[in-house]
Amino acid sequence: MLNTYNTARKKNSLTKFEILVFGLAAALTLVSIVMFFVDKTYFGMIYNQDGGFTGYITALLLTGISGVVIVYLIILSRYRSISFTVVLALAGVLSLFFVAQVMSGLPDIIHTSTHELFKVNNTILRTNASSIIKINEAGKIAFHWLLIAAGAFYFLILPFIYRSNFSAKRFVDKTGIPIPHRNHIIAMAALTVLAILFSGVNESEVLWLNLSAIFLLILLCPENIGVFRR
């Protein structure tokens, strides 16, 4: 039975895994900024959002999210609510979708047939999505701002509500929504500033790599970590 009174993360310090992931992400980001000004051709080969080799790291992080979700489902599904299981399952499916999307545009260094499979599946997904909903330029802008608003609510408002309102805390814990810890919020704020200041971050795979890293760490070490422990 889930005890919603005592689910908060006990320490504010970074875990060893967070130090490792944040350190690698920061190093790749710093290198990308320098390379963007020094050699844009090589920058495009490594960090291009539509085919740079850094995309493999993003795909690995997204696969890690799916793996963590599967482990949580195996361990916790018998002890948590249906809504908890559904939210986790949706997160896993969404991460797999992004894995397929990222892999479809990457240079093929593994196996041609496997790479082509990702391309075919991603093309089918895009075609089906286009047939269901037609997004014009105004729709794209609206969707872009909707994502920004949702991200701002998740990182800035939801943690505050979670800490200040016990009824909201109980709902979030039982639903299985991982709450960003202070470390993750700081990392997200830093990434936002870098994306605003440097187009090399905002328009490259660096942005998605860092986002994937942050969400993986949120899932592994959230503020409400007790919810994801048996």
C-alpha positions as a Markdown table, in Angstrom:
| # | Residue | x | y | z |
|---|---|---|---|---|
| 1 | Met | 0.0 | 0.0 | 0.0 |
| 2 | Leu | 1.4 | 3.4 | -1.0 |
| 3 | Asn | 2.1 | 5.8 | 1.9 |
| 4 | Thr | 1.5 | 9.2 | 0.4 |
| 5 | Tyr | 2.8 | 10.9 | 3.6 |
| 6 | Asn | 6.4 | 9.9 | 3.1 |
| 7 | Thr | 7.4 | 9.8 | -0.6 |
| 8 | Ala | 9.7 | 12.8 | -0.9 |
| 9 | Arg | 13.3 | 12.5 | -1.8 |
| 10 | Lys | 15.4 | 12.7 | 1.4 |
| 11 | Lys | 18.6 | 14.4 | 0.0 |
| 12 | Asn | 19.0 | 17.5 | -2.3 |
| 13 | Ser | 22.5 | 16.5 | -3.3 |
| 14 | Leu | 23.1 | 15.0 | -6.7 |
| 15 | Thr | 23.3 | 11.2 | -6.9 |
| 16 | Lys | 26.3 | 9.6 | -8.6 |
| 17 | Phe | 24.3 | 8.8 | -11.6 |
| 18 | Glu | 23.0 | 12.3 | -11.9 |
| 19 | Ile | 26.5 | 13.7 | -11.7 |
| 20 | Leu | 27.6 | 11.3 | -14.5 |
| 21 | Val | 24.7 | 12.1 | -16.8 |
| 22 | Phe | 24.7 | 15.9 | -16.1 |
| 23 | Gly | 28.5 | 15.9 | -16.5 |
| 24 | Leu | 28.4 | 14.2 | -19.9 |
| 25 | Ala | 25.5 | 16.3 | -21.1 |
| 26 | Ala | 27.3 | 19.5 | -20.0 |
| 27 | Ala | 30.5 | 18.5 | -21.8 |
| 28 | Leu | 28.7 | 17.6 | -25.0 |
| 29 | Thr | 26.8 | 20.9 | -24.9 |
| 30 | Leu | 30.0 | 23.0 | -24.2 |
| 31 | Val | 31.8 | 21.3 | -27.1 |
| 32 | Ser | 28.8 | 21.9 | -29.4 |
| 33 | Ile | 28.8 | 25.6 | -28.7 |
| 34 | Val | 32.5 | 25.9 | -29.3 |
| 35 | Met | 32.3 | 23.8 | -32.5 |
| 36 | Phe | 29.3 | 25.8 | -33.8 |
| 37 | Phe | 31.5 | 28.9 | -34.0 |
| 38 | Val | 34.7 | 27.1 | -35.0 |
| 39 | Asp | 33.6 | 24.6 | -37.7 |
| 40 | Lys | 29.9 | 24.6 | -38.7 |
| 41 | Thr | 30.5 | 21.8 | -41.2 |
| 42 | Tyr | 31.8 | 19.4 | -38.6 |
| 43 | Phe | 29.2 | 20.7 | -36.2 |
| 44 | Gly | 26.5 | 19.6 | -38.7 |
| 45 | Met | 28.0 | 16.1 | -39.0 |
| 46 | Ile | 28.0 | 15.6 | -35.2 |
| 47 | Tyr | 25.1 | 17.6 | -33.9 |
| 48 | Asn | 22.7 | 18.0 | -36.8 |
| 49 | Gln | 19.1 | 17.4 | -35.5 |
| 50 | Asp | 18.3 | 15.5 | -38.7 |
| 51 | Gly | 21.1 | 13.1 | -38.9 |
| 52 | Gly | 24.1 | 13.9 | -36.6 |
| 53 | Phe | 25.9 | 11.1 | -34.8 |
| 54 | Thr | 24.9 | 12.6 | -31.4 |
| 55 | Gly | 21.4 | 11.5 | -32.1 |
| 56 | Tyr | 22.5 | 7.9 | -31.1 |
| 57 | Ile | 23.1 | 9.2 | -27.6 |
| 58 | Thr | 19.6 | 10.7 | -27.6 |
| 59 | Ala | 18.2 | 7.4 | -28.8 |
| 60 | Leu | 20.1 | 5.6 | -26.0 |
| 61 | Leu | 18.7 | 7.9 | -23.4 |
| 62 | Leu | 15.2 | 7.5 | -24.7 |
| 63 | Thr | 15.6 | 3.8 | -24.7 |
| 64 | Gly | 16.8 | 4.1 | -21.1 |
| 65 | Ile | 13.5 | 5.8 | -20.3 |
| 66 | Ser | 11.6 | 2.9 | -21.8 |
| 67 | Gly | 13.7 | 0.4 | -19.9 |
| 68 | Val | 13.1 | 2.2 | -16.6 |
| 69 | Val | 9.4 | 2.3 | -17.3 |
| 70 | Ile | 9.4 | -1.5 | -17.9 |
| 71 | Val | 11.2 | -2.2 | -14.7 |
| 72 | Tyr | 8.8 | 0.0 | -12.7 |
| 73 | Leu | 5.8 | -1.7 | -14.3 |
| 74 | Ile | 7.2 | -5.2 | -13.5 |
| 75 | Ile | 8.0 | -4.3 | -9.9 |
| 76 | Leu | 5.2 | -1.9 | -9.0 |
| 77 | Ser | 2.1 | -2.8 | -11.1 |
| 78 | Arg | 0.7 | -5.1 | -8.4 |
| 79 | Tyr | 1.1 | -2.5 | -5.7 |
| 80 | Arg | -0.1 | 0.6 | -7.5 |
| 81 | Ser | -3.4 | 1.9 | -9.0 |
| 82 | Ile | -4.5 | 1.4 | -12.6 |
| 83 | Ser | -4.0 | 5.1 | -13.3 |
| 84 | Phe | -0.4 | 4.7 | -12.1 |
| 85 | Thr | 0.2 | 1.8 | -14.5 |
| 86 | Val | -1.5 | 3.7 | -17.4 |
| 87 | Val | 0.6 | 6.8 | -16.9 |
| 88 | Leu | 3.8 | 4.8 | -16.8 |
| 89 | Ala | 2.8 | 2.7 | -19.9 |
| 90 | Leu | 2.0 | 5.9 | -21.8 |
| 91 | Ala | 5.4 | 7.4 | -20.9 |
| 92 | Gly | 7.1 | 4.2 | -22.2 |
| 93 | Val | 5.2 | 4.1 | -25.4 |
| 94 | Leu | 5.9 | 7.8 | -26.0 |
| 95 | Ser | 9.6 | 7.3 | -25.4 |
| 96 | Leu | 9.7 | 4.4 | -27.9 |
| 97 | Phe | 8.0 | 6.6 | -30.5 |
| 98 | Phe | 10.7 | 9.2 | -30.1 |
| 99 | Val | 13.4 | 6.5 | -30.3 |
| 100 | Ala | 12.0 | 5.4 | -33.7 |
| 101 | Gln | 11.7 | 9.0 | -34.8 |
| 102 | Val | 15.3 | 9.8 | -33.8 |
| 103 | Met | 16.7 | 6.6 | -35.3 |
| 104 | Ser | 15.0 | 7.1 | -38.6 |
| 105 | Gly | 17.1 | 10.1 | -39.4 |
| 106 | Leu | 20.5 | 8.9 | -38.1 |
| 107 | Pro | 23.5 | 7.8 | -40.2 |
| 108 | Asp | 23.4 | 4.1 | -40.6 |
| 109 | Ile | 26.4 | 2.5 | -38.8 |
| 110 | Ile | 24.6 | -0.6 | -37.4 |
| 111 | His | 22.7 | -2.5 | -40.0 |
| 112 | Thr | 21.0 | -1.2 | -43.2 |
| 113 | Ser | 17.8 | -3.3 | -42.9 |
| 114 | Thr | 17.3 | -2.2 | -39.3 |
| 115 | His | 17.8 | 1.4 | -40.2 |
| 116 | Glu | 15.4 | 1.2 | -43.1 |
| 117 | Leu | 12.8 | -0.4 | -40.8 |
| 118 | Phe | 13.0 | 2.7 | -38.6 |
| 119 | Lys | 12.6 | 4.9 | -41.6 |
| 120 | Val | 9.6 | 3.0 | -43.0 |
| 121 | Asn | 7.9 | 2.9 | -39.6 |
| 122 | Asn | 8.5 | 6.6 | -39.0 |
| 123 | Thr | 7.1 | 7.5 | -42.5 |
| 124 | Ile | 4.0 | 5.4 | -41.7 |
| 125 | Leu | 3.5 | 7.2 | -38.4 |
| 126 | Arg | 4.0 | 10.6 | -40.0 |
| 127 | Thr | 1.6 | 9.8 | -42.8 |
| 128 | Asn | -1.1 | 8.5 | -40.4 |
| 129 | Ala | -0.7 | 11.6 | -38.2 |
| 130 | Ser | -1.0 | 13.9 | -41.2 |
| 131 | Ser | -4.2 | 12.1 | -42.4 |
| 132 | Ile | -5.8 | 12.6 | -38.9 |
| 133 | Ile | -4.8 | 16.2 | -38.3 |
| 134 | Lys | -3.7 | 18.9 | -40.7 |
| 135 | Ile | -1.3 | 21.3 | -39.0 |
| 136 | Asn | -0.8 | 24.6 | -40.8 |
| 137 | Glu | 1.7 | 27.2 | -39.9 |
| 138 | Ala | -0.6 | 28.8 | -37.3 |
| 139 | Gly | -1.3 | 25.3 | -35.8 |
| 140 | Lys | 2.4 | 24.6 | -35.5 |
| 141 | Ile | 3.0 | 27.9 | -33.7 |
| 142 | Ala | 0.1 | 27.2 | -31.4 |
| 143 | Phe | 1.3 | 23.7 | -30.7 |
| 144 | His | 4.8 | 25.1 | -30.0 |
| 145 | Trp | 3.5 | 27.5 | -27.4 |
| 146 | Leu | 1.3 | 24.8 | -25.9 |
| 147 | Leu | 4.4 | 22.6 | -25.3 |
| 148 | Ile | 6.2 | 25.6 | -23.8 |
| 149 | Ala | 3.2 | 26.3 | -21.5 |
| 150 | Ala | 3.0 | 22.6 | -20.5 |
| 151 | Gly | 6.7 | 22.5 | -19.8 |
| 152 | Ala | 6.5 | 25.6 | -17.7 |
| 153 | Phe | 3.6 | 24.2 | -15.7 |
| 154 | Tyr | 5.4 | 20.9 | -15.2 |
| 155 | Phe | 8.7 | 22.3 | -14.1 |
| 156 | Leu | 7.7 | 25.5 | -12.3 |
| 157 | Ile | 4.1 | 25.2 | -11.0 |
| 158 | Leu | 3.5 | 21.5 | -10.4 |
| 159 | Pro | 6.4 | 21.1 | -8.0 |
| 160 | Phe | 5.2 | 24.0 | -5.9 |
| 161 | Ile | 1.6 | 22.7 | -5.9 |
| 162 | Tyr | 2.9 | 19.2 | -4.9 |
| 163 | Arg | 4.9 | 20.6 | -1.9 |
| 164 | Ser | 2.2 | 23.0 | -0.7 |
| 165 | Asn | -1.1 | 21.1 | -1.2 |
| 166 | Phe | -1.5 | 17.6 | 0.4 |
| 167 | Ser | -4.6 | 16.7 | -1.7 |
| 168 | Ala | -2.7 | 17.5 | -4.9 |
| 169 | Lys | 0.3 | 15.5 | -3.5 |
| 170 | Arg | -1.9 | 12.5 | -2.9 |
| 171 | Phe | -3.4 | 12.7 | -6.4 |
| 172 | Val | 0.0 | 13.1 | -8.1 |
| 173 | Asp | 1.5 | 10.2 | -6.1 |
| 174 | Lys | -1.3 | 7.8 | -6.8 |
| 175 | Thr | -1.4 | 8.8 | -10.5 |
| 176 | Gly | 2.4 | 8.1 | -10.8 |
| 177 | Ile | 3.5 | 11.4 | -12.2 |
| 178 | Pro | 7.2 | 11.9 | -11.4 |
| 179 | Ile | 7.8 | 15.4 | -10.0 |
| 180 | Pro | 11.0 | 17.2 | -11.0 |
| 181 | His | 13.5 | 17.7 | -8.2 |
| 182 | Arg | 15.3 | 21.0 | -7.6 |
| 183 | Asn | 18.4 | 19.7 | -9.4 |
| 184 | His | 16.3 | 18.9 | -12.5 |
| 185 | Ile | 14.6 | 22.3 | -12.5 |
| 186 | Ile | 18.0 | 24.0 | -12.3 |
| 187 | Ala | 19.2 | 21.9 | -15.2 |
| 188 | Met | 16.1 | 22.7 | -17.2 |
| 189 | Ala | 16.5 | 26.4 | -16.5 |
| 190 | Ala | 20.2 | 26.3 | -17.6 |
| 191 | Leu | 19.2 | 24.5 | -20.8 |
| 192 | Thr | 16.5 | 27.1 | -21.5 |
| 193 | Val | 19.0 | 29.9 | -21.1 |
| 194 | Leu | 21.5 | 28.2 | -23.4 |
| 195 | Ala | 18.9 | 27.5 | -26.0 |
| 196 | Ile | 17.9 | 31.2 | -26.0 |
| 197 | Leu | 21.5 | 32.5 | -26.2 |
| 198 | Phe | 22.9 | 30.0 | -28.7 |
| 199 | Ser | 21.2 | 28.9 | -31.9 |
| 200 | Gly | 23.7 | 26.0 | -32.0 |
| 201 | Val | 21.9 | 24.5 | -29.0 |
| 202 | Asn | 18.4 | 25.4 | -29.9 |
| 203 | Glu | 18.5 | 24.1 | -33.5 |
| 204 | Ser | 20.6 | 21.0 | -33.0 |
| 205 | Glu | 20.4 | 17.6 | -31.4 |
| 206 | Val | 22.0 | 19.1 | -28.3 |
| 207 | Leu | 18.6 | 20.3 | -27.1 |
| 208 | Trp | 16.9 | 16.9 | -27.5 |
| 209 | Leu | 19.8 | 15.1 | -26.0 |
| 210 | Asn | 19.7 | 17.3 | -22.9 |
| 211 | Leu | 15.9 | 17.0 | -22.6 |
| 212 | Ser | 16.1 | 13.2 | -22.8 |
| 213 | Ala | 18.8 | 13.2 | -20.1 |
| 214 | Ile | 16.7 | 15.4 | -17.8 |
| 215 | Phe | 13.6 | 13.4 | -18.2 |
| 216 | Leu | 15.5 | 10.1 | -17.7 |
| 217 | Leu | 16.8 | 11.5 | -14.4 |
| 218 | Ile | 13.4 | 12.8 | -13.4 |
| 219 | Leu | 12.0 | 9.3 | -13.8 |
| 220 | Leu | 14.9 | 7.7 | -11.9 |
| 221 | Cys | 15.3 | 10.2 | -9.1 |
| 222 | Pro | 12.1 | 12.3 | -8.9 |
| 223 | Glu | 11.1 | 14.5 | -6.0 |
| 224 | Asn | 8.4 | 11.9 | -5.1 |
| 225 | Ile | 10.9 | 9.1 | -5.3 |
| 226 | Gly | 9.1 | 7.0 | -2.7 |
| 227 | Val | 6.2 | 6.5 | -5.2 |
| 228 | Phe | 8.6 | 4.6 | -7.5 |
| 229 | Arg | 10.1 | 2.4 | -4.8 |
| 230 | Arg | 8.3 | -0.8 | -3.5 |
